[in-house]
Amino acid sequence: MVLVRVPTRMALPFDTQPGANPADPKALAILAKTIYRELRASGYAERDVMALAGELLGIIATEVKGRRTPRND
């Protein structure tokens, strides 16, 4: 038997209208909780969520590192 996850549409807890401030700390906290709850409700284990968080941090670190300019010492 093969189990297949059916992707569900995730409701985003903030306004996506132009002019909305996506950097609002409350909106980001709500988004993080929503993503966590959706993942857990979809059957992902805590370790899976932690692995996802690690992957996201790795992607962000690579992106930021790529934008850094070398210092002239």
C-alpha positions in Angstrom: 0.0 0.0 0.0 1.3 3.4 -0.9 0.2 6.5 1.0 0.1 9.7 -0.9 -0.3 13.1 0.7 -2.9 15.2 -1.0 -1.9 18.9 -0.9 -4.5 21.1 0.7 -4.8 24.8 0.1 -3.4 26.7 3.1 -5.3 29.7 4.3 -2.9 32.6 4.9 -3.7 34.6 8.1 -2.9 38.0 6.7 -4.1 40.4 4.0 -2.3 40.0 0.7 -3.7 43.3 -0.7 -1.2 45.8 -2.0 -0.1 48.1 0.8 -0.3 45.4 3.5 2.8 45.2 5.7 4.1 41.6 5.4 6.8 42.4 8.0 4.2 43.0 10.8 5.5 40.8 13.7 1.9 39.7 14.6 1.2 38.6 11.1 4.4 36.7 10.9 3.8 35.0 14.2 0.3 34.0 13.1 1.6 32.7 9.8 4.3 30.6 11.6 1.6 29.1 13.9 -0.7 28.5 11.0 2.0 26.7 9.0 3.0 24.6 12.0 -0.6 23.6 12.7 -1.3 22.8 9.0 1.9 20.6 8.8 1.1 18.8 12.0 -2.6 18.3 11.0 -1.3 16.9 7.7 0.6 14.2 9.5 4.1 15.7 9.6 6.0 14.8 12.8 7.7 17.4 15.0 11.1 16.3 13.6 9.8 16.9 10.0 8.8 20.4 10.9 12.2 21.0 12.5 13.9 19.7 9.4 11.8 22.0 7.3 12.8 25.0 9.5 16.5 24.0 9.2 16.2 23.9 5.4 14.5 27.3 5.3 17.2 28.8 7.5 19.9 27.3 5.2 18.2 28.8 2.1 18.0 32.2 3.8 21.6 32.0 5.0 22.8 31.2 1.5 20.8 34.1 0.0 22.0 36.6 2.6 25.6 35.4 2.2 25.3 35.9 -1.5 24.4 39.5 -1.1 27.2 40.4 1.3 29.9 42.6 0.0 33.5 41.7 1.0 35.1 44.0 3.5 38.3 45.9 2.7 40.5 45.2 5.8 
